[in-house]
Amino acid sequence: MISKLFFSVAYSLLFLCAQAQSRDSIAPEKTKVYLEHANILSYNKGIDPDNKILIGDVVFRHDSSYMYCDSAYFYELSNSLEAFSNVRMEQGDTLFIYGDWLHYDGNTQLARLRKNVRMVNNQVTLFTDSLNYNRVEDIGYYFDGGLIVDGENELSSFWGQYAPNTKEAVFNDSVKLVNPQFVLYSDTLHYNTDTKIATILGPSVIESDSGVVYSSRGWYNTDINVSLLLDQSKVVSGDRILKGDSIYYDKDRGFSEVFGNMSLRDTSQMIILEGQYGYYDEKTEYAFATDSARFMEYSRGDTLYLHADTLIMNTVDSTYRELKAYYDVRFYRIDLQGVCDSMLFNTQDSILYMYSNPVVWNEVYQLYGDTILVYLNDSTIDHTHVIQFAFAVQYLDTTYYNQLKGNDMIAYFEENAIHKIDVSGNAESIFYPVDNGGMIGLNQTKSAYLSIWLKENKLERLKLWPTSEGSLIPIPDLLPAQKTLKDFYWFDSLRPVDKDDIYRKVKKNTVDVPKRSNKFVH
């Protein structure tokens, strides 16, 4: 406690010295302290002839300041006094200081008050047991615990100061601001009793019924509950954690606007929304992110990383989250990658709805069509559903590709790999049977429905129904035009290769956009 007190007093002295230097180091003009009244006056000639002993209704005046007490010692030669019991200082009609004991130096204009001290400035009251008040600087400071109360807030700390003229208060060490709607804990805080604005200058926590705010720099308008939080501050609301370089936070509206490195984490759904700009509404649980926007879903064994120009997340049925992604959507999981122009993802059914030129990849397989639905189940992909203009490609080498197409297609997964594909309506296929490690030829089929089973990326079984037609063309007789079905495309240049590649801007060539003319007609 002694070292702590020494540090606080030293800090106070340094602060006052710095302020004095900031005012051109002009020393206060020395003026005389006058004794205005006392019921009894006596001298202690044996000990100190300059020591006047005053009793009863004692009044002193120094310039425009008056000091009252029950008894006092007056040292006229040193221009100082010591006052006891019912001490009161008055400066003008706005500042009143009360205490049990006062020492006042008229040369330095420094008043030191102890025990049951109160400084009253209009609607502001400072409570402490140890207060030093510098009349030149118009600053009162305490160093052993104190409390400042105004119409809205109560602020306490180990060390603090208050300037009645500027209405500025400074608090250090164990700072606590109590408001009817929240409590703020801080290491260093500045507060203006006029504007009701608290300036955060150290690690701080703001607790309320709606959540918790963590910040080390910024300001909080306690009158209208609006704040600007800097340096990656954090706003926690239920299961949601919002971070950002700068957060404009309106507590009453439950609205946050974020500039720079935005991150919104939902710990219950295990999802994260990021962007360089965005906003979040606590009441509607609506979130928006753009500029390097990214969505991550990590509830399963493998994290889904998704990027788009614009990401919107809201709550469905008060429990589940819905994500909407617009323009240049790209996502990556170790077992699945994809691109499209827009996407919808619902955490309730765990389905990715992909629209406008969607393409997905799994290992050596590529699927594309009008619309693709990806069904996720626990830590794995259950199946994908390609609706209309459905096409599946298996990469063999740069020259040969196994191919399937039809009106509708479902690809089933086992252990994160495709093991079966069902094609409905106008089913066509091209695949290259292998014998003794070499390709026999090209097998081409047509049917209404088709199912294939795969094992270790090789064709295990093929089923065509109700009727089918097919042909086998030996490799030497194969013409280039026969190697692909109509509307075949290989979009490998668009494929995200890792979680960072989702940000890559891909300029699509004409051949990268599937054409829908005549669909399955040769």
N, C-alpha and C positions, 0 to 999 in steps of 0.2 A: 504494500500500500504506500510506503514512504517513497519508493522509487517511482511508482506510478504518479504520485502527487508531485514529485520533483519534475518529472517529465512534463506534466500538464502545466505547471507554473512556468517552466522554462519556455514551453511552447507559447504560452500566453505572452510572456515578455518579448519573445522574438516577433510575435505577431504585431504587438504594439509598436515595437521598434521599426518594423517594416512599414507600418502605416504612417509613422512619424516621418520616415524618410520619403515616403510618397508625397508628403505635403511640404516638400522642400526643406525638411528638417528645421522648421521654424519653431523655436522654443516658446512656450506660453509666456505671455506678458505677466510679470509678477505684480500682483495687486494685493492689498492688505485685507486680511480677514478681520471683521469687526464683531465685537460682542454687542448685541442689541439689547439683551435683557437677561437678568437672573435675579431671583429673589434674595439669594445670599451669595456674597463674594468673599473669599478669604485667600490668604497666602500661606504657603509652606516655606517660610524663610530659611529654616534650618537645612532643608534638603535641596530645594530648587526655588530660588527667589522668583524665577520667571513663571513658575507653575501657579496659575490662578485656579482656585477650586471654586466651582460654581454649583449651586444647588437651587432647584425649583424653577420651573418654567424657563429653562435656558433657551436663548435664541441667538444664533450666529448668522451673519450675512457675509457672503463673498460674491461680489459683483451682483448678478441677478439671482443667485442661489441662496436659499435660506435653509438653516439646519436647526432642528428642535430636539430637545431631550430633557430628561428629568435632572441629570447632573452631568458635569463635564470637568475636564482639565483643559485650560487654555494656555498655550505656550506662545505668547505674543512675539517674542524675539524670533522664533523659528517659523512663525506664521502658520501654526498647526494647532490641532485640537484633538481631544479624545472624549467621546460622548458615550453616556450610559443610559440605558432604560428608556423605552418609548422613543427611540431615535426615529427622526423623520427628516428626509431631505426633500426640498421642493425646488424645482427649476421651471419657472414659468407656471402655466396652468395646465400643463399636459404630463409632466413627469414627477412622480412621487416615489421615494424609496424609503422603506421601513426596515428596522432591525433592532436588535438588543444592544449592539455596540458599534461605534464608528470611530475610525481614525481618519482625519482629513488633513492633507498637506496643501496649504494654499499656494505654495510655490509651484508644485507640479500639478496641482488641481486633481489629485488622485484621492478618491474616497475608498476606504476599505471598510466594509460592513460585515458583521458576523452574527450568527444565530437568528433564526426566524426572519430571514431577509425576504422582502418583497419589493420588486420594482414594478410600478404600475404606470403604463403609458396608454392612455385612453382605454381601449378594449383589450389590451395586452397586459398580462401579469406574469412576471418572472419570480419563481420561488426557489430559494436556495438557503444554505447556511453560511456560505462564504461567497461574497460578491465584491469585486473591485470595479469601481466606476471611474472612468477617465472623462472629466468634463471637457477637456480640450478636444478629444476625439469623439466625444459623445458615444462612448461604448462601455457597456457593462459586461463583465465576463466572470464566470464561475469555474472552479477547477476541482470541486469535490462533490459533484452531483447537483443537478438542478432541473427545474421544470418550467416551461413556458406555455402559457395557456392563452388562446384567443377565442373568438366566438365559435370556431369550428374544430380546432385541433388542440391536442395536448402533446407537447414535445419534451422529451427528457433525454439526458445524456450525462456522462461523467464530466465532460468539459464542454462549455458553451459560451457564446457571447451574443449580445443583442445591442443594436444601435437604434435608439428611439427615433432619430431623425430620418434615417433611410429605411427603417422598418426591417432591416436585414438581420437575420439570426444565423449563427454558425454553430454546428453541433459536431462533436467528435467523441468517439469511444462509447459503445453501448447505447446508440441512439434509438429512440422509440417514438414514433408518431402515432397517436391514437385518434382515429376519426370514427364517427358513428357507423361508417360503412366499411372501414378497413383498418388494419394496423400495419405500420411500416417499421421494419427493423433495419438499421443501417450502421455502417462504420463512420461515414462522414456525410453530413447533410447540411445544405443551406436552405433557408426558408424565409420567405417574405410575408410578414403578417398582414400586409395590405393586399397583395395579389393572391395570397394563399397558395403560391407556387413553391413546391419543394424541389430543390435541385440536388440530384443524386450524384455524389462524387466518390463513392466507395461501394463495396459489396453490400447489396440491400435486398430485402425480401418484403413483399407487400402481400399480406394475407387478407382474404375476404371470403364471403359465402360463395362467390362465384368461382374462386380459384386462387392461385398464387402467382405472383410476378417476381422474377429474379432479374436484377439489373445491377450494374456497377457504374453506369453513367447515363444521365438523362434528366428529365424533369417531369413532375407530376403536379397538375393543377388540381388541388384538393377541393376547390370550390365547384368545378364542373366535372370532376372525375375524368379528365383527359390527360394523357401523358405521351411523351416522346421518349422511347427507350433505345439506347445505343449500345454498340459494342457487343453484338450477339446476345442481347437480352432474351429472356424466356418467359412466356406466358403459359401457365398450366391451367387448363379447364377440364375437369373430369379426367377422361382418358386421353385428352388431346394435349400435346406439347408443341407450342409454336415458338420458333426462334427466328432471328433475323439481325442483320447489321443495324437496321433502324426500324423500329416498330412504333407506328402511331396507334395508340390504344385508347378507345372510348369505352370506359367501363360500363356506363349506363346502357349504352346500345349493345354492348358485348361485341364490338367490332374492332378488328385489328387490320391495319394496312402495313405491309412489309416491303421494305426497299433493301435489296441486296442479301443474297444467301439465305433466302427463306427456306424454312424446314418445318413442316407440320407432321407430327408423328401421332398415330393412333395406336396406343399400346395394347388395346383390347383386340383390335382387328389386325394388328401387326402390319400396318401399312404406313408409308411415308410419302408425303407430297413435297416437292422441292421446286424452286424457281428463283430467278433474280428479282422478280416482282410478283406480288400476290396479295390476297386479303382473305380474312376468315371471319365468319359471323358465328359467334358462340351460340346464339339463340336458335338459329335455323340450321346450324352445323353445315353451312355452305362455305366451300373453300374454292379459291381460284388461284391459278399459278401460270405464269408465262415467262418467256425469256430463259432459255435453257431449262425448261420445265421437265421434271422427272418424277415418275411414280414408282415406288418399290413395294412389293408385297412379299413379306418374309415369313409368313406363317408356316410355310412348308419347308421341306429340306433344302430346296433350291430357291433362291430369290429371283423374282421377276423384276426386271428393270425396263421401264417403258418411258419413252420420250415423245413429245408432241409439241407443236407450237403453243397450244393452249390446253390446259388440264383443268377440269372442274370436278370437284368431289362434294357430294352431299349425302344426307342420311335418308334411308328408306325404312319405313316402319319402325323408326326410333332405335333400331338395333343394327341394321346392316348399312354398309357404305356402297355408294354407286360412283363410279368414275367414268367421266366422259372425256375423250381425247379427240382433238380436232387438228387436222392438217399435219401431213408428213409424220404419221405415227410410225415409230420404230420400237420394237421391244426385243429383249434378249433374256432367255433362260438357257442353262447349259443344254437342256434337252429339247428346247423349242425356241425358234426365232421367227420374227414376222414383221411385215410392213403393211400399211394400208393408209387410207386418207382420213378415216375416222373410226373410233372404237368406243364401245361401252363395256364396262366391267362391273359386275355386281358381286360383292363378297358373300351374299346369301347363297346363290346358286353356283358361284365360282365359275362363271362362263365369260369368256372373252367374245364379244360380238364385233366382228371386223367387217367394215363396209368400204366400198369404193376401191377397186383394184387391190384386194387383199392377197397376200402371199405369205405362206408359212413354210418353215423348213424344219425337218427332224433328221439329223444325221445326213444320209445321202438322198433323202426324199424332199420333194418340193410339191406343195399343194397350192392351187389358186382357183379362183372362181368369182362369181358375182358377190357372194356373201359367205363368210366363214365363221363358224361358231367353234370355239375351243373349250371343251369341258375339262375342268381341273378337278381332281379328286385327291384330297389329302396332299401327299407329297408328290403325286404323279399326275400325268395327263391321262385322262380316261379315254377320250376320243375327240376327233374333230369332225365337224359336219360342214361340207362344202355344198352350198345351195345354188343351183343353176350354174351353167357354164363351168362345170367342175372338171378339173384336170389335175392329174398326179403324175410326177416325173421322178424316176429313180436314176441317179447318176451312176453310170458304169465307167466311162472315161470321156475324154473330150469329144469323142465321135459318136458314141452309142449311149442311148438312154432308154430304159424301159418306161412305157407310157400307158396311162389309163385316162379315159374321158367319158363323160356322160352328163345327164341332166342333174343328177344328185349323187353325192358321194359321202360315205362315212368311213373314216380311217380309225381303227381301234389300236390302242397301245397296250403293251405289256412291258414292264420294267423300262419305261421311257423310250420304247422303240415300237415302230409300227409292226404289227403282226398279222393284221387282216384289213382288207379294204373291200367294201361293198359299193357297187355302182348300180344306180337305178336309172333306166331310160336311156335308149340309144347308146348302150355301152360299147366302147371300142377299146382295143388294147393292142399294144406292140410290146413284145418282150423277146429277149435273145436267150434261148435255151443254151446251156453250157454242158459239154461232155468232155471228160478228161482234161478239164482246165481251159478248154477253148470253146468259142462260140460256134454253134452248129449253123445258125442262120437267124432269120427274122421270122417270128411267129406273129401273125396278125389275125385278130378275131373281131367279129361283130355279133351282138346279141342284144336282147331287151334288158337283161340283168346279168351281172357278173360279180363273182366273189373270188378273191385270191387270198391265200394264206402264205405268210412269209416266215422264214426262220433264218436268223443271222444274215438278214438282208438278201436272202435268196428265195426264189419262188419255190414253195413247197407243194402247193396244190392250187388248181384253177377250176372254177365251176362256172358254166355258162348255161342260161335257161331263158325261156322255155325252148327256143330254137337258136341255132347259132350257125355261123359260117366262118371259115378260117382258111389260112394258107401259110405255108412255110417256104420262105425264099432263102436259098443258100447264100452265104456271105459273098462268094465270088460273083453271084448274079444280082446282088443288091445295088439298086440305083440310089443316088443321093436323095432324091425326092421321096423315096419310099422309107427313109429312116425315121421320119416324124409324122405324127398325125396332124391334121389341120388344127391351127391355133396353138401349136406347140411353141413355148417360150422357155428359156432358161435364164432366170433372173439372179444368178449368183452374185453379180456385181452390186445388187441391192441388199444382200444379206448382211445383217449385223454379225460381226465376228466375236465381239465381247461386250461387256457391260458399258464400256466407254464409247464403243462404236455406234451406239444408238444416237449420238449427237451428230454423226457425220451427215453432211448435206449431200444428197445424191441427186444429180441432175438426170432425170429420166429421158432417155432417148425415145424416139417413136416406137421402136421395137420393144420397149419396156412396158408398154401399155397394151394389154390384151384387147383385141378387137372382137366385137360381138356379132359381126356380120355373118349371117347364115348359120352360125353356131356349129352344127354337126353335119352340115350338108357338104358333100365332096363335089 
